[in-house]
Amino acid sequence: MKKQFRQAFNKLQKMGVPVFERSDEPGRFLISAERAESYLWVDSYNCSMRRFGGETVHPEITDVLSDNGLYAEWENAGCLIVYEA
């Protein structure tokens, strides 16, 4: 995993964000929307508009990714995949 991905992965993991290394795309990682604690960080259906200020991803995740030159997009309703910006 490239340094920027590793740094973001480690920081998010320490925050309690459910992150997983991709087995099908080495060097990238996922943010799960299906773990028990996922509702604290992501909401693929934006069920609670007030939770993240109308966004589907907690702003702290966005900040960590941005600080490392990364961003995340929904791969499907179950996870976000992280890419280089």
A tleap script that builds the chain and sets N, CA, C and O, in Angstrom:
source leaprc.protein.ff14SB
mol = sequence {
  NMET LYS LYS GLN PHE ARG GLN ALA PHE ASN
  LYS LEU GLN LYS MET GLY VAL PRO VAL PHE
  GLU ARG SER ASP GLU PRO GLY ARG PHE LEU
  ILE SER ALA GLU ARG ALA GLU SER TYR LEU
  TRP VAL ASP SER TYR ASN CYS SER MET ARG
  ARG PHE GLY GLY GLU THR VAL HIE PRO GLU
  ILE THR ASP VAL LEU SER ASP ASN GLY LEU
  TYR ALA GLU TRP GLU ASN ALA GLY CYS LEU
  ILE VAL TYR GLU CALA
}
set mol.1.N position { 0.850 -1.167 0.000 }
set mol.1.CA position { 0.000 0.000 0.000 }
set mol.1.C position { 0.903 1.240 0.000 }
set mol.1.O position { 1.859 1.324 0.771 }
set mol.2.N position { 0.585 2.192 -0.872 }
set mol.2.CA position { 1.358 3.432 -0.908 }
set mol.2.C position { 1.259 4.148 0.434 }
set mol.2.O position { 0.315 3.956 1.199 }
set mol.3.N position { 2.265 4.977 0.692 }
set mol.3.CA position { 2.362 5.677 1.970 }
set mol.3.C position { 1.084 6.450 2.301 }
set mol.3.O position { 0.593 6.371 3.427 }
set mol.4.N position { 0.542 7.194 1.337 }
set mol.4.CA position { -0.637 8.016 1.616 }
set mol.4.C position { -1.849 7.151 1.962 }
set mol.4.O position { -2.655 7.520 2.816 }
set mol.5.N position { -1.976 6.005 1.299 }
set mol.5.CA position { -3.069 5.091 1.608 }
set mol.5.C position { -2.875 4.491 3.003 }
set mol.5.O position { -3.820 4.416 3.788 }
set mol.6.N position { -1.651 4.068 3.304 }
set mol.6.CA position { -1.346 3.464 4.604 }
set mol.6.C position { -1.594 4.457 5.731 }
set mol.6.O position { -2.171 4.097 6.756 }
set mol.7.N position { -1.163 5.706 5.552 }
set mol.7.CA position { -1.365 6.717 6.590 }
set mol.7.C position { -2.852 6.943 6.849 }
set mol.7.O position { -3.281 6.984 8.002 }
set mol.8.N position { -3.627 7.087 5.798 }
set mol.8.CA position { -5.066 7.301 5.953 }
set mol.8.C position { -5.730 6.069 6.561 }
set mol.8.O position { -6.573 6.195 7.449 }
set mol.9.N position { -5.361 4.889 6.094 }
set mol.9.CA position { -5.913 3.640 6.616 }
set mol.9.C position { -5.677 3.540 8.117 }
set mol.9.O position { -6.605 3.264 8.877 }
set mol.10.N position { -4.439 3.765 8.545 }
set mol.10.CA position { -4.096 3.667 9.967 }
set mol.10.C position { -4.838 4.699 10.804 }
set mol.10.O position { -5.331 4.386 11.887 }
set mol.11.N position { -4.919 5.920 10.309 }
set mol.11.CA position { -5.616 6.986 11.044 }
set mol.11.C position { -7.108 6.648 11.189 }
set mol.11.O position { -7.669 6.759 12.279 }
set mol.12.N position { -7.739 6.240 10.099 }
set mol.12.CA position { -9.157 5.891 10.147 }
set mol.12.C position { -9.400 4.695 11.059 }
set mol.12.O position { -10.380 4.667 11.804 }
set mol.13.N position { -8.521 3.720 11.003 }
set mol.13.CA position { -8.653 2.540 11.851 }
set mol.13.C position { -8.578 2.933 13.326 }
set mol.13.O position { -9.354 2.431 14.140 }
set mol.14.N position { -7.656 3.820 13.674 }
set mol.14.CA position { -7.525 4.294 15.058 }
set mol.14.C position { -8.771 5.056 15.508 }
set mol.14.O position { -9.123 5.042 16.687 }
set mol.15.N position { -9.430 5.717 14.564 }
set mol.15.CA position { -10.660 6.460 14.876 }
set mol.15.C position { -11.846 5.516 15.089 }
set mol.15.O position { -12.870 5.925 15.637 }
set mol.16.N position { -11.715 4.264 14.662 }
set mol.16.CA position { -12.801 3.314 14.782 }
set mol.16.C position { -13.602 3.101 13.518 }
set mol.16.O position { -14.618 2.405 13.527 }
set mol.17.N position { -13.143 3.704 12.419 }
set mol.17.CA position { -13.818 3.543 11.127 }
set mol.17.C position { -13.558 2.117 10.632 }
set mol.17.O position { -12.415 1.661 10.665 }
set mol.18.N position { -14.592 1.405 10.174 }
set mol.18.CA position { -14.397 0.036 9.693 }
set mol.18.C position { -13.749 0.004 8.306 }
set mol.18.O position { -14.438 0.093 7.289 }
set mol.19.N position { -12.424 -0.123 8.276 }
set mol.19.CA position { -11.659 -0.137 7.028 }
set mol.19.C position { -11.085 -1.529 6.788 }
set mol.19.O position { -10.768 -2.257 7.728 }
set mol.20.N position { -10.958 -1.883 5.506 }
set mol.20.CA position { -10.430 -3.181 5.103 }
set mol.20.C position { -9.555 -3.022 3.877 }
set mol.20.O position { -9.882 -2.265 2.963 }
set mol.21.N position { -8.436 -3.742 3.861 }
set mol.21.CA position { -7.605 -3.747 2.661 }
set mol.21.C position { -8.319 -4.542 1.578 }
set mol.21.O position { -8.957 -5.557 1.858 }
set mol.22.N position { -8.209 -4.078 0.348 }
set mol.22.CA position { -8.819 -4.784 -0.787 }
set mol.22.C position { -7.948 -5.962 -1.173 }
set mol.22.O position { -6.727 -5.840 -1.265 }
set mol.23.N position { -8.577 -7.100 -1.397 }
set mol.23.CA position { -7.828 -8.257 -1.868 }
set mol.23.C position { -7.793 -8.291 -3.398 }
set mol.23.O position { -6.874 -8.853 -3.993 }
set mol.24.N position { -8.802 -7.685 -4.023 }
set mol.24.CA position { -8.873 -7.703 -5.489 }
set mol.24.C position { -8.138 -6.537 -6.137 }
set mol.24.O position { -7.858 -6.583 -7.335 }
set mol.25.N position { -7.824 -5.505 -5.385 }
set mol.25.CA position { -7.067 -4.359 -5.896 }
set mol.25.C position { -6.017 -3.989 -4.857 }
set mol.25.O position { -6.234 -3.078 -4.057 }
set mol.26.N position { -4.889 -4.678 -4.859 }
set mol.26.CA position { -3.845 -4.396 -3.879 }
set mol.26.C position { -3.453 -2.920 -3.871 }
set mol.26.O position { -3.346 -2.284 -4.919 }
set mol.27.N position { -3.244 -2.398 -2.677 }
set mol.27.CA position { -2.843 -1.004 -2.554 }
set mol.27.C position { -3.988 -0.069 -2.252 }
set mol.27.O position { -3.765 1.105 -1.958 }
set mol.28.N position { -5.216 -0.567 -2.317 }
set mol.28.CA position { -6.382 0.250 -2.002 }
set mol.28.C position { -7.099 -0.340 -0.801 }
set mol.28.O position { -6.861 -1.481 -0.407 }
set mol.29.N position { -7.993 0.478 -0.222 }
set mol.29.CA position { -8.785 -0.050 0.877 }
set mol.29.C position { -10.231 0.401 0.779 }
set mol.29.O position { -10.574 1.331 0.048 }
set mol.30.N position { -11.063 -0.288 1.539 }
set mol.30.CA position { -12.503 -0.029 1.572 }
set mol.30.C position { -12.913 0.512 2.918 }
set mol.30.O position { -12.242 0.290 3.926 }
set mol.31.N position { -14.019 1.224 2.926 }
set mol.31.CA position { -14.684 1.634 4.163 }
set mol.31.C position { -16.036 0.938 4.147 }
set mol.31.O position { -16.844 1.160 3.245 }
set mol.32.N position { -16.278 0.104 5.134 }
set mol.32.CA position { -17.490 -0.713 5.161 }
set mol.32.C position { -18.707 0.078 5.628 }
set mol.32.O position { -18.622 0.903 6.538 }
set mol.33.N position { -19.831 -0.191 4.990 }
set mol.33.CA position { -21.116 0.366 5.416 }
set mol.33.C position { -21.990 -0.734 6.011 }
set mol.33.O position { -23.172 -0.521 6.279 }
set mol.34.N position { -21.393 -1.920 6.216 }
set mol.34.CA position { -22.164 -3.072 6.665 }
set mol.34.C position { -21.785 -3.593 8.041 }
set mol.34.O position { -22.419 -4.528 8.530 }
set mol.35.N position { -20.793 -3.030 8.670 }
set mol.35.CA position { -20.405 -3.454 10.011 }
set mol.35.C position { -21.338 -2.817 11.030 }
set mol.35.O position { -22.003 -1.824 10.736 }
set mol.36.N position { -21.386 -3.383 12.211 }
set mol.36.CA position { -22.280 -2.877 13.260 }
set mol.36.C position { -22.014 -1.403 13.581 }
set mol.36.O position { -22.949 -0.651 13.858 }
set mol.37.N position { -20.756 -0.993 13.545 }
set mol.37.CA position { -20.385 0.383 13.887 }
set mol.37.C position { -20.411 1.332 12.690 }
set mol.37.O position { -20.151 2.525 12.849 }
set mol.38.N position { -20.714 0.834 11.518 }
set mol.38.CA position { -20.675 1.652 10.301 }
set mol.38.C position { -21.604 2.855 10.342 }
set mol.38.O position { -21.283 3.906 9.788 }
set mol.39.N position { -22.754 2.709 10.995 }
set mol.39.CA position { -23.715 3.810 11.030 }
set mol.39.C position { -23.133 5.073 11.649 }
set mol.39.O position { -23.634 6.170 11.405 }
set mol.40.N position { -22.090 4.928 12.441 }
set mol.40.CA position { -21.444 6.096 13.040 }
set mol.40.C position { -20.644 6.898 12.024 }
set mol.40.O position { -20.344 8.071 12.247 }
set mol.41.N position { -20.299 6.261 10.906 }
set mol.41.CA position { -19.373 6.866 9.948 }
set mol.41.C position { -19.930 7.068 8.555 }
set mol.41.O position { -19.589 8.047 7.892 }
set mol.42.N position { -20.780 6.164 8.095 }
set mol.42.CA position { -21.314 6.247 6.729 }
set mol.42.C position { -22.789 5.864 6.713 }
set mol.42.O position { -23.259 5.121 7.575 }
set mol.43.N position { -23.505 6.376 5.732 }
set mol.43.CA position { -24.932 6.093 5.582 }
set mol.43.C position { -25.249 6.113 4.089 }
set mol.43.O position { -25.560 7.167 3.533 }
set mol.44.N position { -25.172 4.965 3.448 }
set mol.44.CA position { -25.301 4.906 1.994 }
set mol.44.C position { -26.643 5.404 1.485 }
set mol.44.O position { -26.742 5.888 0.358 }
set mol.45.N position { -27.665 5.287 2.304 }
set mol.45.CA position { -28.995 5.720 1.870 }
set mol.45.C position { -29.361 7.109 2.387 }
set mol.45.O position { -30.451 7.612 2.113 }
set mol.46.N position { -28.442 7.728 3.137 }
set mol.46.CA position { -28.662 9.060 3.683 }
set mol.46.C position { -30.000 9.122 4.430 }
set mol.46.O position { -30.783 10.059 4.268 }
set mol.47.N position { -30.234 8.095 5.250 }
set mol.47.CA position { -31.491 7.986 5.991 }
set mol.47.C position { -31.666 9.105 7.008 }
set mol.47.O position { -32.781 9.573 7.238 }
set mol.48.N position { -30.590 9.522 7.602 }
set mol.48.CA position { -30.667 10.594 8.589 }
set mol.48.C position { -29.900 11.797 8.056 }
set mol.48.O position { -28.697 11.928 8.284 }
set mol.49.N position { -30.591 12.660 7.357 }
set mol.49.CA position { -29.951 13.819 6.722 }
set mol.49.C position { -29.160 14.667 7.719 }
set mol.49.O position { -28.178 15.308 7.346 }
set mol.50.N position { -29.576 14.673 8.963 }
set mol.50.CA position { -28.898 15.500 9.957 }
set mol.50.C position { -27.606 14.867 10.460 }
set mol.50.O position { -26.754 15.561 11.015 }
set mol.51.N position { -27.450 13.562 10.275 }
set mol.51.CA position { -26.307 12.860 10.863 }
set mol.51.C position { -24.972 13.446 10.418 }
set mol.51.O position { -24.121 13.729 11.261 }
set mol.52.N position { -24.771 13.631 9.136 }
set mol.52.CA position { -23.489 14.131 8.626 }
set mol.52.C position { -23.666 15.429 7.855 }
set mol.52.O position { -22.948 15.675 6.886 }
set mol.53.N position { -24.592 16.243 8.264 }
set mol.53.CA position { -24.829 17.509 7.580 }
set mol.53.C position { -25.357 17.330 6.172 }
set mol.53.O position { -25.060 18.133 5.289 }
set mol.54.N position { -26.137 16.286 5.956 }
set mol.54.CA position { -26.716 16.045 4.646 }
set mol.54.C position { -25.857 15.186 3.734 }
set mol.54.O position { -26.278 14.858 2.625 }
set mol.55.N position { -24.666 14.816 4.175 }
set mol.55.CA position { -23.769 13.973 3.380 }
set mol.55.C position { -23.904 12.518 3.794 }
set mol.55.O position { -24.478 12.223 4.842 }
set mol.56.N position { -23.384 11.609 2.987 }
set mol.56.CA position { -23.460 10.186 3.308 }
set mol.56.C position { -22.203 9.674 4.023 }
set mol.56.O position { -22.157 8.519 4.448 }
set mol.57.N position { -21.194 10.528 4.152 }
set mol.57.CA position { -19.932 10.152 4.796 }
set mol.57.C position { -19.603 11.176 5.876 }
set mol.57.O position { -19.719 12.382 5.658 }
set mol.58.N position { -19.195 10.687 7.034 }
set mol.58.CA position { -18.818 11.568 8.140 }
set mol.58.C position { -17.698 12.504 7.679 }
set mol.58.O position { -16.753 12.049 7.035 }
set mol.59.N position { -17.781 13.786 7.990 }
set mol.59.CA position { -16.761 14.742 7.525 }
set mol.59.C position { -15.346 14.435 8.013 }
set mol.59.O position { -14.378 14.811 7.352 }
set mol.60.N position { -15.206 13.762 9.152 }
set mol.60.CA position { -13.861 13.415 9.622 }
set mol.60.C position { -13.178 12.437 8.665 }
set mol.60.O position { -11.963 12.500 8.478 }
set mol.61.N position { -13.948 11.541 8.062 }
set mol.61.CA position { -13.379 10.624 7.068 }
set mol.61.C position { -12.902 11.421 5.866 }
set mol.61.O position { -11.785 11.228 5.386 }
set mol.62.N position { -13.744 12.307 5.389 }
set mol.62.CA position { -13.397 13.135 4.237 }
set mol.62.C position { -12.137 13.946 4.514 }
set mol.62.O position { -11.279 14.072 3.640 }
set mol.63.N position { -12.018 14.494 5.712 }
set mol.63.CA position { -10.844 15.286 6.082 }
set mol.63.C position { -9.565 14.452 6.074 }
set mol.63.O position { -8.543 14.883 5.539 }
set mol.64.N position { -9.620 13.263 6.666 }
set mol.64.CA position { -8.440 12.389 6.699 }
set mol.64.C position { -8.021 12.009 5.287 }
set mol.64.O position { -6.837 12.048 4.953 }
set mol.65.N position { -8.982 11.646 4.467 }
set mol.65.CA position { -8.658 11.277 3.096 }
set mol.65.C position { -8.073 12.455 2.333 }
set mol.65.O position { -7.059 12.313 1.651 }
set mol.66.N position { -8.703 13.610 2.443 }
set mol.66.CA position { -8.236 14.808 1.750 }
set mol.66.C position { -6.820 15.189 2.182 }
set mol.66.O position { -5.994 15.565 1.350 }
set mol.67.N position { -6.543 15.093 3.477 }
set mol.67.CA position { -5.204 15.419 3.992 }
set mol.67.C position { -4.123 14.518 3.398 }
set mol.67.O position { -2.943 14.869 3.392 }
set mol.68.N position { -4.537 13.355 2.899 }
set mol.68.CA position { -3.593 12.403 2.317 }
set mol.68.C position { -3.710 12.303 0.801 }
set mol.68.O position { -3.176 11.375 0.193 }
set mol.69.N position { -4.408 13.259 0.193 }
set mol.69.CA position { -4.535 13.282 -1.259 }
set mol.69.C position { -5.419 12.173 -1.806 }
set mol.69.O position { -5.185 11.662 -2.901 }
set mol.70.N position { -6.442 11.804 -1.030 }
set mol.70.CA position { -7.336 10.716 -1.397 }
set mol.70.C position { -8.789 11.167 -1.356 }
set mol.70.O position { -9.103 12.236 -0.834 }
set mol.71.N position { -9.663 10.351 -1.905 }
set mol.71.CA position { -11.103 10.573 -1.791 }
set mol.71.C position { -11.787 9.209 -1.856 }
set mol.71.O position { -11.171 8.220 -2.253 }
set mol.72.N position { -13.051 9.161 -1.467 }
set mol.72.CA position { -13.796 7.903 -1.487 }
set mol.72.C position { -15.078 8.072 -2.286 }
set mol.72.O position { -15.704 9.132 -2.287 }
set mol.73.N position { -15.446 6.995 -2.962 }
set mol.73.CA position { -16.709 6.944 -3.701 }
set mol.73.C position { -17.420 5.662 -3.326 }
set mol.73.O position { -16.788 4.659 -2.994 }
set mol.74.N position { -18.738 5.705 -3.382 }
set mol.74.CA position { -19.514 4.501 -3.121 }
set mol.74.C position { -19.273 3.499 -4.241 }
set mol.74.O position { -19.510 3.797 -5.412 }
set mol.75.N position { -18.801 2.313 -3.878 }
set mol.75.CA position { -18.653 1.231 -4.856 }
set mol.75.C position { -20.005 0.534 -5.019 }
set mol.75.O position { -20.401 0.155 -6.121 }
set mol.76.N position { -20.689 0.379 -3.908 }
set mol.76.CA position { -22.048 -0.158 -3.858 }
set mol.76.C position { -22.622 0.268 -2.509 }
set mol.76.O position { -21.963 1.001 -1.771 }
set mol.77.N position { -23.810 -0.164 -2.174 }
set mol.77.CA position { -24.429 0.269 -0.918 }
set mol.77.C position { -23.707 -0.274 0.311 }
set mol.77.O position { -23.984 0.164 1.428 }
set mol.78.N position { -22.797 -1.210 0.125 }
set mol.78.CA position { -22.106 -1.817 1.250 }
set mol.78.C position { -20.738 -1.268 1.565 }
set mol.78.O position { -20.198 -1.554 2.633 }
set mol.79.N position { -20.146 -0.469 0.653 }
set mol.79.CA position { -18.803 0.029 0.941 }
set mol.79.C position { -18.415 1.198 0.038 }
set mol.79.O position { -18.968 1.415 -1.040 }
set mol.80.N position { -17.444 1.923 0.542 }
set mol.80.CA position { -16.781 2.976 -0.220 }
set mol.80.C position { -15.398 2.472 -0.588 }
set mol.80.O position { -14.771 1.747 0.185 }
set mol.81.N position { -14.924 2.851 -1.759 }
set mol.81.CA position { -13.558 2.524 -2.156 }
set mol.81.C position { -12.769 3.825 -2.199 }
set mol.81.O position { -13.275 4.866 -2.618 }
set mol.82.N position { -11.522 3.744 -1.758 }
set mol.82.CA position { -10.676 4.928 -1.656 }
set mol.82.C position { -9.735 4.988 -2.855 }
set mol.82.O position { -9.124 3.991 -3.240 }
set mol.83.N position { -9.635 6.181 -3.435 }
set mol.83.CA position { -8.810 6.445 -4.613 }
set mol.83.C position { -7.872 7.622 -4.366 }
set mol.83.O position { -8.069 8.413 -3.444 }
set mol.84.N position { -6.839 7.721 -5.218 }
set mol.84.CA position { -5.990 8.915 -5.221 }
set mol.84.C position { -6.770 10.060 -5.859 }
set mol.84.O position { -7.493 9.866 -6.837 }
set mol.85.N position { -6.615 11.241 -5.299 }
set mol.85.CA position { -7.293 12.424 -5.853 }
set mol.85.C position { -6.605 12.893 -7.112 }
set mol.85.O position { -7.031 13.874 -7.720 }
savepdb mol mol.pdb
quit
